[in-house]
Amino acid sequence: MISAVLDTNVLASGIIGFSNVSSAPGRILRAWRDWGFNLVLSEHIIVELARTFQAPYFLYRLTPDQVTSVLALLRSEAKIVHIVGHLQDVATHPEDDLILATAVSGKVDCLVTGDRELQRLGNYQGVRILSPRSFLDLLSTELPDREL
C-alpha cells in the first residue's frame, strides 16, 4: 500500500474541497478516507495546519468545531511520526525542510505538495515529490478498480 505525506497546502485545500469532485486535494482526502493509503504526518504538519486554519479565508469557511474535528481525525487516523534528523537548506523554505524531514522520517513513498519549488526536487532520499494531480494518477494505477 502506498504511503504518503500530504503537505499542509494539500491538506488545507483538501478539507475545503472535500465535496468538490474537481478538487484534486479533496479527491486525495476522500481516497484516503474511503480506500486508504497510509497517510503519514508529523506534529509539525498538524500545528502548521491549525495555524493555517486561523487565516481569514479558512475562518470564513470552517467553524471552530469543524477545525477541531479535522485535527482530531488526523491525529487519530494518520500515522504520526517524530522527525528524526535535521534537514537544512534542501528546500527553498525552512518549513519545507520540515515537511521533507517528515517524509524521510516516515519512510514514505511520496510527498504530495502544491509547492512547485518543492516539486522541482522530484525525489529526495527515495521519496517521490508529486503534485496532487500526479499523486491521483499514481493512486489510479495502484487502485484501478476504484473511482477516485
DSSP file (Angstrom, degrees, kcal/mol; ACC not computed):
  #  RESIDUE AA STRUCTURE BP1 BP2  ACC     N-H-->O    O-->H-N    N-H-->O    O-->H-N    TCO  KAPPA ALPHA  PHI   PSI    X-CA   Y-CA   Z-CA
    1    1 A M              0   0    0      0, 0.0     2,-0.1     0, 0.0    36,-0.1   0.000 360.0 360.0 360.0 142.0    0.0    0.0    0.0
    2    2 A I        -     0   0    0     34,-0.2    36,-3.0   106,-0.1     2,-0.4  -0.425 360.0-157.0 -70.1 139.5    1.2    3.5   -0.8
    3    3 A S  E     +a   38   0A   0     34,-0.2   107,-1.8    -2,-0.1   106,-1.4  -0.953  18.1 173.7-117.3 142.4    2.3    5.7    2.0
    4    4 A A  E     -ab  39 110A   0     34,-3.1    36,-2.8    -2,-0.4     2,-0.5  -1.000  31.4-141.4-150.3 146.6    2.4    9.5    1.7
    5    5 A V  E     - b   0 111A   0    105,-2.3   107,-3.0    -2,-0.3     2,-0.6  -0.921  23.8-149.7 -98.9 131.8    2.9   12.7    3.5
    6    6 A L  E     - b   0 112A   0     34,-0.5   107,-0.2    -2,-0.5   105,-0.0  -0.923  17.2-127.2-103.0 125.5    0.5   15.4    2.4
    7    7 A D    >>  -     0   0    0    105,-3.0     4,-2.4    -2,-0.6     3,-0.6  -0.232  27.6-105.3 -63.8 158.7    1.9   18.9    2.7
    8    8 A T  H 3> S+     0   0    0      1,-0.3     4,-3.0     2,-0.2     5,-0.3   0.868 120.5  56.9 -55.8 -39.3   -0.1   21.5    4.6
    9    9 A N  H 3> S+     0   0    0      1,-0.2     4,-1.9     2,-0.2    -1,-0.3   0.865 109.0  45.8 -64.3 -34.0   -1.3   23.2    1.4
   10   10 A V  H <> S+     0   0    0     -3,-0.6     4,-2.4   102,-0.3    -2,-0.2   0.906 113.9  48.4 -73.5 -42.7   -2.8   19.9    0.2
   11   11 A L  H  X S+     0   0    0     -4,-2.4     4,-2.3     2,-0.2    -2,-0.2   0.951 114.1  45.4 -61.2 -49.5   -4.4   19.1    3.5
   12   12 A A  H  X S+     0   0    0     -4,-3.0     4,-1.9     1,-0.2    -2,-0.2   0.927 116.4  45.1 -62.7 -45.7   -6.0   22.6    3.8
   13   13 A S  H  X S+     0   0    0     -4,-1.9     4,-2.8    -5,-0.3    -1,-0.2   0.874 112.3  53.5 -64.7 -36.9   -7.2   22.7    0.2
   14   14 A G  H  < S+     0   0    0     -4,-2.4     4,-0.3     2,-0.2    -2,-0.2   0.870 106.1  51.4 -67.0 -37.5   -8.5   19.1    0.6
   15   15 A I  H >< S+     0   0    0     -4,-2.3     3,-0.8     2,-0.2     4,-0.2   0.941 115.9  41.3 -63.8 -46.7  -10.5   19.9    3.6
   16   16 A I  H 3< S+     0   0    0     -4,-1.9     3,-0.4     1,-0.2    -2,-0.2   0.890 122.2  41.1 -67.6 -39.4  -12.1   22.9    1.8
   17   17 A G  T >< S+     0   0    0     -4,-2.8     3,-1.6     1,-0.2     6,-0.3   0.219  78.4 116.3 -94.6  15.0  -12.5   21.0   -1.4
   18   18 A F  T <  S+     0   0    0     -3,-0.8    -1,-0.2    -4,-0.3    -2,-0.1   0.855  83.7  37.6 -55.1 -40.4  -13.6   17.7    0.1
   19   19 A S  T 3  S+     0   0    0     -3,-0.4     2,-0.7    -4,-0.2    -1,-0.3   0.436  95.6  96.9 -93.3   1.5  -17.1   17.7   -1.5
   20   20 A N    X   -     0   0    0     -3,-1.6     3,-1.7     1,-0.1     7,-0.2  -0.818  60.8-158.2 -94.9 112.9  -15.8   19.2   -4.8
   21   21 A V  T 3  S+     0   0    0     -2,-0.7    -1,-0.1     1,-0.3    -3,-0.0   0.682  91.2  54.3 -67.0 -16.5  -15.3   16.4   -7.3
   22   22 A S  T 3  S+     0   0    0     -3,-0.0     2,-0.7     4,-0.0    -1,-0.3   0.501  83.3 101.0 -94.1  -2.9  -12.9   18.6   -9.4
   23   23 A S    <>  -     0   0    0     -3,-1.7     4,-2.6    -6,-0.3     5,-0.2  -0.727  57.6-160.8 -84.7 112.3  -10.6   19.3   -6.4
   24   24 A A  H  > S+     0   0    0     -2,-0.7     4,-2.2     1,-0.2    -1,-0.2   0.931  93.0  48.5 -59.4 -46.5   -7.5   17.1   -6.6
   25   25 A P  H  > S+     0   0    0      0, 0.0     4,-2.2     0, 0.0    -1,-0.2   0.903 112.0  50.0 -61.3 -37.8   -6.7   17.6   -2.9
   26   26 A G  H  > S+     0   0    0      1,-0.2     4,-2.2     2,-0.2    -2,-0.2   0.909 110.3  49.7 -63.7 -41.4  -10.3   16.9   -2.0
   27   27 A R  H  X S+     0   0    0     -4,-2.6     4,-2.4     2,-0.2    -1,-0.2   0.866 108.3  54.1 -65.0 -36.2  -10.2   13.7   -4.0
   28   28 A I  H  X S+     0   0    0     -4,-2.2     4,-2.3     2,-0.2    -2,-0.2   0.932 109.5  46.6 -63.6 -45.7   -7.0   12.7   -2.3
   29   29 A L  H  X S+     0   0    0     -4,-2.2     4,-2.5     1,-0.2    -2,-0.2   0.887 112.2  50.6 -65.8 -37.3   -8.5   13.1    1.1
   30   30 A R  H  X S+     0   0    0     -4,-2.2     4,-3.3     2,-0.2     5,-0.3   0.909 109.2  51.8 -64.7 -40.3  -11.6   11.1    0.0
   31   31 A A  H  X>S+     0   0    0     -4,-2.4     4,-2.4     2,-0.2     5,-2.0   0.906 110.3  48.9 -62.3 -40.9   -9.3    8.4   -1.4
   32   32 A W  H  <5S+     0   0    0     -4,-2.3    -2,-0.2     3,-0.2    -1,-0.2   0.944 116.1  43.1 -62.2 -46.8   -7.5    8.2    2.0
   33   33 A R  H  <5S+     0   0    0     -4,-2.5    -2,-0.2    -5,-0.2    -1,-0.2   0.917 123.7  34.6 -65.2 -44.6  -10.8    8.0    3.9
   34   34 A D  H  <5S+     0   0    0     -4,-3.3    -3,-0.2    -5,-0.2    -2,-0.2   0.902 137.6   7.0 -84.2 -43.3  -12.5    5.5    1.5
   35   35 A W  T  <5S-     0   0    0     -4,-2.4    -3,-0.2    -5,-0.3    -2,-0.1   0.575  98.6-130.8-121.1 -16.7   -9.8    3.2    0.3
   36   36 A G      < -     0   0    0     -5,-2.0     2,-0.3    -6,-0.2   -34,-0.2   0.601  29.3-173.4  79.6 131.0   -6.8    4.1    2.2
   37   37 A F        -     0   0    0     -5,-0.2     2,-0.9   -36,-0.1   -34,-0.2  -0.876  51.8 -89.0-137.1 162.2   -3.3    4.8    1.6
   38   38 A N  E     -a    3   0A   0    -36,-3.0   -34,-3.1    -2,-0.3     2,-0.6  -0.636  42.5-157.7 -80.3 107.9   -1.0    5.3    4.6
   39   39 A L  E     -a    4   0A   0     -2,-0.9    40,-2.9    38,-0.2     2,-0.5  -0.759  10.0-168.8 -86.8 123.5   -1.2    8.9    5.5
   40   40 A V  E     +e   79   0B   0    -36,-2.8   -34,-0.5    -2,-0.6     2,-0.3  -0.955  12.6 163.5-118.3 130.7    1.9   10.0    7.5
   41   41 A L  E     -e   80   0B   0     38,-2.8    40,-2.9    -2,-0.5     2,-0.3  -0.867  25.2-138.3-135.6 168.4    2.1   13.3    9.3
   42   42 A S  E  >  -e   81   0B   0     -2,-0.3     4,-1.9    38,-0.2     3,-0.3  -0.848  33.5-108.7-121.1 164.3    4.2   14.9   11.9
   43   43 A E  H  > S+     0   0    0     38,-0.5     4,-2.7    -2,-0.3     5,-0.2   0.861 119.8  62.1 -59.4 -34.0    3.2   17.1   14.8
   44   44 A H  H  > S+     0   0    0      1,-0.2     4,-2.5     2,-0.2    -1,-0.2   0.921 103.9  47.1 -57.2 -45.0    4.8   20.0   12.9
   45   45 A I  H  > S+     0   0    0     -3,-0.3     4,-2.4     2,-0.2    -1,-0.2   0.911 112.5  49.0 -65.8 -42.1    2.4   19.5    9.9
   46   46 A I  H  X S+     0   0    0     -4,-1.9     4,-2.4     2,-0.2    -2,-0.2   0.913 112.6  47.5 -64.9 -42.1   -0.6   19.3   12.2
   47   47 A V  H  X S+     0   0    0     -4,-2.7     4,-2.2     2,-0.2    -2,-0.2   0.910 112.4  49.8 -64.5 -41.8    0.4   22.5   14.1
   48   48 A E  H  X S+     0   0    0     -4,-2.5     4,-2.3    -5,-0.2    -2,-0.2   0.887 110.6  50.4 -63.9 -38.6    1.1   24.3   10.8
   49   49 A L  H  X S+     0   0    0     -4,-2.4     4,-2.1     2,-0.2    -2,-0.2   0.919 108.8  51.2 -65.0 -43.5   -2.4   23.2    9.5
   50   50 A A  H  < S+     0   0    0     -4,-2.4     4,-0.3     1,-0.2    -2,-0.2   0.900 111.7  48.1 -60.0 -40.3   -4.0   24.5   12.7
   51   51 A R  H >< S+     0   0    0     -4,-2.2     3,-1.5     1,-0.2     4,-0.2   0.899 108.5  54.1 -64.9 -41.6   -2.2   27.8   12.2
   52   52 A T  H >< S+     0   0    0     -4,-2.3     3,-1.9     1,-0.3     6,-0.3   0.882 100.5  60.4 -59.6 -39.9   -3.3   27.9    8.5
   53   53 A F  T 3< S+     0   0    0     -4,-2.1    -1,-0.3     1,-0.3    -2,-0.2   0.576  92.7  67.9 -68.0  -7.8   -6.9   27.5    9.6
   54   54 A Q  T <  S+     0   0    0     -3,-1.5    -1,-0.3    -4,-0.3    -2,-0.2   0.535  76.3 105.9 -87.0  -6.8   -6.6   30.8   11.6
   55   55 A A  S X> S-     0   0    0     -3,-1.9     4,-2.5    -4,-0.2     3,-0.8  -0.433  85.7-114.2 -70.3 147.4   -6.3   32.7    8.3
   56   56 A P  H 3> S+     0   0    0      0, 0.0     4,-2.0     0, 0.0     5,-0.2   0.845 113.7  61.6 -52.2 -38.2   -9.5   34.7    7.4
   57   57 A Y  H 3> S+     0   0    0      1,-0.2     4,-0.7     2,-0.2    -4,-0.1   0.920 112.9  35.8 -54.7 -46.2  -10.1   32.6    4.3
   58   58 A F  H <> S+     0   0    0     -3,-0.8     4,-2.7    -6,-0.3     3,-0.4   0.846 110.7  60.5 -79.8 -35.3  -10.5   29.5    6.4
   59   59 A L  H  < S+     0   0    0     -4,-2.5    -1,-0.2     1,-0.2    -2,-0.2   0.845 106.3  50.0 -59.4 -32.2  -12.2   31.2    9.3
   60   60 A Y  H  < S+     0   0    0     -4,-2.0    -1,-0.2    -5,-0.2    -2,-0.2   0.791 119.3  36.2 -73.0 -29.3  -14.9   32.2    6.8
   61   61 A R  H  < S+     0   0    0     -4,-0.7     2,-0.4    -3,-0.4    -2,-0.2   0.667 114.8  49.2-102.8 -20.1  -15.3   28.6    5.5
   62   62 A L  S  < S-     0   0    0     -4,-2.7    -1,-0.1    -9,-0.1   -46,-0.0  -0.968  70.4-136.1-126.9 137.3  -14.8   26.4    8.6
   63   63 A T     >  -     0   0    0     -2,-0.4     4,-2.2     1,-0.1     5,-0.2  -0.471  32.4-109.8 -79.8 160.4  -16.4   26.5   12.0
   64   64 A P  H  > S+     0   0    0      0, 0.0     4,-2.4     0, 0.0     5,-0.2   0.870 121.3  54.3 -57.4 -35.7  -14.2   26.1   15.1
   65   65 A D  H  > S+     0   0    0      2,-0.2     4,-2.4     1,-0.2     5,-0.2   0.889 106.8  50.4 -66.1 -38.3  -15.9   22.7   15.7
   66   66 A Q  H  > S+     0   0    0      2,-0.2     4,-2.7     1,-0.2    -1,-0.2   0.921 110.7  49.1 -64.3 -43.3  -15.0   21.6   12.1
   67   67 A V  H  X S+     0   0    0     -4,-2.2     4,-2.5     1,-0.2     5,-0.2   0.938 111.9  48.7 -60.6 -47.0  -11.4   22.6   12.6
   68   68 A T  H  X S+     0   0    0     -4,-2.4     4,-2.3     1,-0.2    -1,-0.2   0.909 112.5  48.8 -59.5 -43.3  -11.2   20.7   15.9
   69   69 A S  H  X S+     0   0    0     -4,-2.4     4,-2.6     2,-0.2    -2,-0.2   0.913 111.2  49.1 -64.4 -43.5  -12.8   17.6   14.3
   70   70 A V  H  X S+     0   0    0     -4,-2.7     4,-2.5     2,-0.2     5,-0.2   0.938 112.8  46.6 -62.2 -47.6  -10.4   17.6   11.4
   71   71 A L  H  X S+     0   0    0     -4,-2.5     4,-2.2     1,-0.2    -1,-0.2   0.896 113.3  49.4 -63.7 -39.7   -7.3   18.0   13.6
   72   72 A A  H  X S+     0   0    0     -4,-2.3     4,-2.0    -5,-0.2    -1,-0.2   0.903 110.4  51.2 -64.9 -41.0   -8.6   15.2   15.9
   73   73 A L  H  X S+     0   0    0     -4,-2.6     4,-2.8     2,-0.2     5,-0.4   0.928 111.1  47.5 -61.5 -45.6   -9.3   12.9   12.9
   74   74 A L  H  X S+     0   0    0     -4,-2.5     4,-1.8     1,-0.2    -1,-0.2   0.912 112.1  49.8 -63.3 -41.6   -5.8   13.5   11.5
   75   75 A R  H  < S+     0   0    0     -4,-2.2    -1,-0.2    -5,-0.2    -2,-0.2   0.851 119.1  37.9 -65.6 -32.9   -4.2   12.8   14.9
   76   76 A S  H  < S+     0   0    0     -4,-2.0    -2,-0.2    -5,-0.2    -1,-0.2   0.806 126.0  32.1 -90.1 -29.4   -6.2    9.6   15.4
   77   77 A E  H  < S+     0   0    0     -4,-2.8   -38,-0.2    -5,-0.2    -3,-0.2   0.744 104.8  71.3-104.5 -26.4   -6.2    8.1   11.9
   78   78 A A  S  < S-     0   0    0     -4,-1.8     2,-0.6    -5,-0.4   -38,-0.2  -0.525  88.7-107.9 -84.9 158.1   -2.9    9.2   10.3
   79   79 A K  E     -e   40   0B   0    -40,-2.9   -38,-2.8    -2,-0.2     2,-0.6  -0.788  33.5-151.1 -84.0 120.7    0.4    7.8   11.4
   80   80 A I  E     -e   41   0B   0     -2,-0.6     2,-0.3   -40,-0.2   -38,-0.2  -0.843  15.5-169.2 -98.0 121.4    2.2   10.5   13.3
   81   81 A V  E     -e   42   0B   0    -40,-2.9   -38,-0.5    -2,-0.6     2,-0.4  -0.799  21.8-123.4-110.2 152.1    6.0   10.2   13.1
   82   82 A H        -     0   0    0     -2,-0.3     2,-0.4   -40,-0.1   -40,-0.0  -0.775  35.9-111.5 -88.0 135.6    8.7   12.0   15.0
   83   83 A I        -     0   0    0     -2,-0.4     2,-0.5    23,-0.0    19,-0.1  -0.548  34.5-162.7 -71.5 123.7   11.1   13.9   12.8
   84   84 A V        +     0   0    0     -2,-0.4    21,-0.1    17,-0.4     2,-0.0  -0.921  53.5   4.6-110.1 130.3   14.4   12.1   13.0
   85   85 A G  S    S-     0   0    0     -2,-0.5     2,-0.4     1,-0.1    20,-0.1  -0.173  83.0 -90.8  86.4 175.0   17.5   14.0   11.8
   86   86 A H        -     0   0    0      2,-0.0     2,-0.4    -2,-0.0    -1,-0.1  -0.984  28.4-165.4-134.2 121.9   17.8   17.6   10.7
   87   87 A L        -     0   0    0     -2,-0.4     2,-0.4    10,-0.1    14,-0.1  -0.880  12.0-179.6-104.3 138.9   17.5   18.9    7.1
   88   88 A Q        -     0   0    0     -2,-0.4    -2,-0.0     1,-0.1     0, 0.0  -0.988  61.5  -6.0-142.3 131.3   18.7   22.3    6.3
   89   89 A D  S    S+     0   0    0     -2,-0.4    -1,-0.1     1,-0.1     3,-0.0   0.725  88.5 116.6  62.5  25.7   18.6   24.2    3.0
   90   90 A V  S    S+     0   0    0      3,-0.1     2,-0.1     4,-0.1    -1,-0.1   0.893  79.2  36.4 -81.4 -47.6   17.4   21.3    1.0
   91   91 A A  S    S-     0   0    0      2,-0.2     6,-0.1     3,-0.1    27,-0.1  -0.426  95.4-108.0 -94.5 174.9   14.2   23.1    0.1
   92   92 A T  S    S+     0   0    0     -2,-0.1    -1,-0.1     1,-0.1     3,-0.1   0.677 103.8  45.2 -79.9 -16.5   13.8   26.8   -0.6
   93   93 A H  S >> S-     0   0    0      1,-0.1     4,-1.3     0, 0.0     3,-0.9  -0.980  79.2-130.6-128.1 140.5   12.0   27.5    2.7
   94   94 A P  H 3> S+     0   0    0      0, 0.0     4,-1.2     0, 0.0     3,-0.2   0.856 108.9  57.3 -56.7 -36.4   12.9   26.1    6.2
   95   95 A E  H 3> S+     0   0    0      1,-0.2     4,-1.3     2,-0.2     5,-0.1   0.828 103.1  54.7 -66.4 -28.4    9.3   24.9    6.8
   96   96 A D  H <> S+     0   0    0     -3,-0.9     4,-2.6     1,-0.2    -1,-0.2   0.812  99.8  60.0 -72.5 -29.2    9.6   22.8    3.6
   97   97 A D  H  X S+     0   0    0     -4,-1.3     4,-2.5    -3,-0.2    -1,-0.2   0.881 104.5  51.0 -61.7 -36.1   12.7   21.2    5.0
   98   98 A L  H  X S+     0   0    0     -4,-1.2     4,-1.9     2,-0.2    -2,-0.2   0.859 108.3  50.7 -69.5 -34.7   10.5   20.0    7.9
   99   99 A I  H  X S+     0   0    0     -4,-1.3     4,-2.0     2,-0.2    -2,-0.2   0.932 112.6  46.5 -66.1 -45.2    7.9   18.6    5.5
  100  100 A L  H  X S+     0   0    0     -4,-2.6     4,-2.6     1,-0.2     5,-0.2   0.906 110.2  53.6 -61.3 -41.5   10.7   16.7    3.7
  101  101 A A  H  X S+     0   0    0     -4,-2.5     4,-2.9     1,-0.2   -17,-0.4   0.870 106.6  52.7 -62.8 -35.9   12.1   15.6    7.1
  102  102 A T  H  X S+     0   0    0     -4,-1.9     4,-2.5     2,-0.2    -1,-0.2   0.939 110.3  47.6 -62.1 -46.4    8.7   14.2    7.9
  103  103 A A  H  <>S+     0   0    0     -4,-2.0     5,-1.9     2,-0.2     4,-0.4   0.911 115.5  44.1 -62.1 -43.7    8.6   12.2    4.6
  104  104 A V  H ><5S+     0   0    0     -4,-2.6     3,-1.0     2,-0.2    -2,-0.2   0.926 114.5  49.1 -67.8 -44.7   12.1   10.8    5.2
  105  105 A S  H 3<5S+     0   0    0     -4,-2.9    -2,-0.2     1,-0.3    -1,-0.2   0.867 113.2  47.6 -62.8 -36.4   11.4   10.0    8.9
  106  106 A G  T 3<5S-     0   0    0     -4,-2.5    -1,-0.3    -5,-0.2    -2,-0.2   0.507 103.1-134.6 -82.5  -4.5    8.2    8.3    7.9
  107  107 A K  T < 5 +     0   0    0     -3,-1.0    -3,-0.2    -4,-0.4    -4,-0.1   0.903  44.5 171.5  51.4  46.5    9.9    6.3    5.1
  108  108 A V      < -     0   0    0     -5,-1.9  -104,-0.2    -6,-0.1    -1,-0.1  -0.354  43.4-131.9 -84.9 165.2    7.0    7.2    2.8
  109  109 A D  S    S+     0   0    0   -106,-1.4    19,-2.7     1,-0.2     2,-0.3   0.862  85.6  20.8 -77.8 -39.6    6.7    6.5   -0.9
  110  110 A C  E     -bc   4 128A   0   -107,-1.8  -105,-2.3    17,-0.2     2,-0.5  -0.957  51.6-153.7-139.0 147.9    5.5   10.0   -1.8
  111  111 A L  E     -bc   5 129A   0     17,-3.0    19,-2.8    -2,-0.3     2,-0.6  -0.995  24.3-155.5-113.5 124.0    5.4   13.6   -0.6
  112  112 A V  E     +bc   6 130A   0   -107,-3.0  -105,-3.0    -2,-0.5     2,-0.3  -0.899  25.8 155.0-107.8 122.0    2.4   15.4   -2.1
  113  113 A T        -     0   0    0     17,-2.5    -2,-0.0    -2,-0.6  -107,-0.0  -0.990  47.0-148.2-146.3 150.2    2.6   19.1   -2.3
  114  114 A G  S    S+     0   0    0     -2,-0.3     2,-0.7    17,-0.2    17,-0.1   0.461  71.2 110.6 -90.6  -4.4    1.2   22.0   -4.3
  115  115 A D     >  -     0   0    0      1,-0.2     4,-2.4     2,-0.1     5,-0.2  -0.618  55.1-161.6 -77.3 110.3    4.6   23.9   -3.8
  116  116 A R  H  > S+     0   0    0     -2,-0.7     4,-1.6     1,-0.2    -1,-0.2   0.840  88.4  56.2 -64.9 -33.8    6.2   24.0   -7.3
  117  117 A E  H  4 S+     0   0    0      2,-0.2     4,-0.4     1,-0.2    -1,-0.2   0.924 110.8  44.4 -63.6 -42.9    9.7   24.7   -5.8
  118  118 A L  H >4 S+     0   0    0      1,-0.2     3,-1.3     2,-0.2     4,-0.5   0.890 109.4  56.6 -67.9 -39.0    9.4   21.6   -3.7
  119  119 A Q  H >< S+     0   0    0     -4,-2.4     3,-1.4     1,-0.3    -1,-0.2   0.828  94.3  68.7 -60.5 -31.6    8.1   19.6   -6.6
  120  120 A R  T 3< S+     0   0    0     -4,-1.6    -1,-0.3     1,-0.3    -2,-0.2   0.743  85.2  68.5 -63.5 -22.2   11.2   20.5   -8.6
  121  121 A L  T <  S-     0   0    0     -3,-1.3     2,-2.4    -4,-0.4    -1,-0.3   0.859  80.6-171.6 -62.8 -32.7   13.3   18.4   -6.3
  122  122 A G    <   +     0   0    0     -3,-1.4     7,-2.3    -4,-0.5     2,-0.3  -0.210  62.4  14.5  76.0 -50.9   11.5   15.4   -7.9
  123  123 A N  E     -D  128   0A   0     -2,-2.4     2,-0.4     5,-0.3     5,-0.2  -0.979  61.4-173.0-155.8 139.8   12.9   12.9   -5.5
  124  124 A Y  E >  S-D  127   0A   0      3,-2.2     3,-2.1    -2,-0.3    -2,-0.1  -0.931  74.4 -25.4-143.4 119.1   14.7   13.1   -2.2
  125  125 A Q  T 3  S-     0   0    0     -2,-0.4     3,-0.1     1,-0.3    -1,-0.0   0.870 129.0 -44.7  46.3  46.3   16.2   10.2   -0.4
  126  126 A G  T 3  S+     0   0    0      1,-0.2     2,-0.6   -19,-0.0    -1,-0.3   0.432 112.0 121.0  85.0  -0.5   13.9    7.8   -2.1
  127  127 A V  E <   - D   0 124A   0     -3,-2.1    -3,-2.2   -17,-0.0     2,-0.4  -0.865  57.7-139.5 -99.1 121.7   10.7    9.9   -1.6
  128  128 A R  E     -cD 110 123A   0    -19,-2.7   -17,-3.0    -2,-0.6     2,-0.7  -0.643  11.3-146.6 -77.5 133.3    8.9   10.9   -4.8
  129  129 A I  E     +c  111   0A   0     -7,-2.3     2,-0.3    -2,-0.4   -17,-0.2  -0.904  29.0 174.9-106.9 113.0    7.7   14.5   -4.6
  130  130 A L  E     -c  112   0A   0    -19,-2.8   -17,-2.5    -2,-0.7   -11,-0.0  -0.824  33.1-119.1-123.3 152.7    4.5   14.8   -6.5
  131  131 A S     >  -     0   0    0     -2,-0.3     4,-2.4   -19,-0.2     5,-0.2  -0.439  42.3-105.0 -74.5 161.7    1.8   17.3   -7.3
  132  132 A P  H  > S+     0   0    0      0, 0.0     4,-2.3     0, 0.0     5,-0.2   0.910 122.9  51.4 -56.0 -41.8   -1.7   16.4   -6.2
  133  133 A R  H  > S+     0   0    0      1,-0.2     4,-2.0     2,-0.2     5,-0.1   0.922 110.1  48.3 -62.5 -44.4   -2.7   15.6   -9.8
  134  134 A S  H  > S+     0   0    0      1,-0.2     4,-2.1     2,-0.2    -1,-0.2   0.871 110.3  52.2 -64.6 -36.4    0.3   13.3  -10.2
  135  135 A F  H  X S+     0   0    0     -4,-2.4     4,-2.8     2,-0.2    -1,-0.2   0.902 107.1  52.3 -66.8 -39.9   -0.5   11.5   -6.9
  136  136 A L  H  X S+     0   0    0     -4,-2.3     4,-2.5     2,-0.2    -2,-0.2   0.906 108.3  51.8 -60.3 -40.3   -4.0   10.9   -8.1
  137  137 A D  H  X S+     0   0    0     -4,-2.0     4,-1.6     2,-0.2    -2,-0.2   0.912 110.2  48.7 -61.2 -42.3   -2.6    9.4  -11.2
  138  138 A L  H  X S+     0   0    0     -4,-2.1     4,-2.3     1,-0.2    -2,-0.2   0.924 110.7  49.9 -63.4 -44.7   -0.4    7.1   -9.1
  139  139 A L  H  X S+     0   0    0     -4,-2.8     4,-2.9     1,-0.2    -2,-0.2   0.893 107.1  55.5 -60.9 -39.4   -3.4    6.1   -6.9
  140  140 A S  H  < S+     0   0    0     -4,-2.5    -1,-0.2     1,-0.2    -2,-0.2   0.869 109.5  46.9 -61.5 -36.1   -5.4    5.3  -10.0
  141  141 A T  H  < S+     0   0    0     -4,-1.6    -1,-0.2     1,-0.2    -2,-0.2   0.899 116.9  42.9 -69.6 -41.5   -2.7    3.0  -11.2
  142  142 A E  H  < S+     0   0    0     -4,-2.3    -2,-0.2     1,-0.3    -1,-0.2   0.800 125.8  33.4 -75.4 -29.7   -2.4    1.4   -7.7
  143  143 A L    ><  +     0   0    0     -4,-2.9     3,-2.0    -5,-0.2    -1,-0.3  -0.534  70.0 160.6-123.9  63.3   -6.2    1.2   -7.2
  144  144 A P  T 3  S+     0   0    0      0, 0.0    -1,-0.1     0, 0.0    -2,-0.1   0.748  73.3  54.7 -63.7 -23.9   -7.5    0.6  -10.8
  145  145 A D  T 3  S+     0   0    0     -3,-0.1     2,-0.4     2,-0.1    -5,-0.1   0.415  95.9  84.3 -89.6   3.5  -10.9   -0.7   -9.6
  146  146 A R  S <  S-     0   0    0     -3,-2.0     2,-0.7    -6,-0.2    -3,-0.1  -0.822  75.3-131.9-106.9 144.2  -11.6    2.4   -7.5
  147  147 A E              0   0    0     -2,-0.4    -2,-0.1     1,-0.1    -7,-0.0  -0.851 360.0 360.0 -95.0 118.7  -13.1    5.6   -8.7
  148  148 A L              0   0    0     -2,-0.7  -117,-0.1   -12,-0.1    -1,-0.1   0.436 360.0 360.0 -97.2 360.0  -11.1    8.5   -7.5
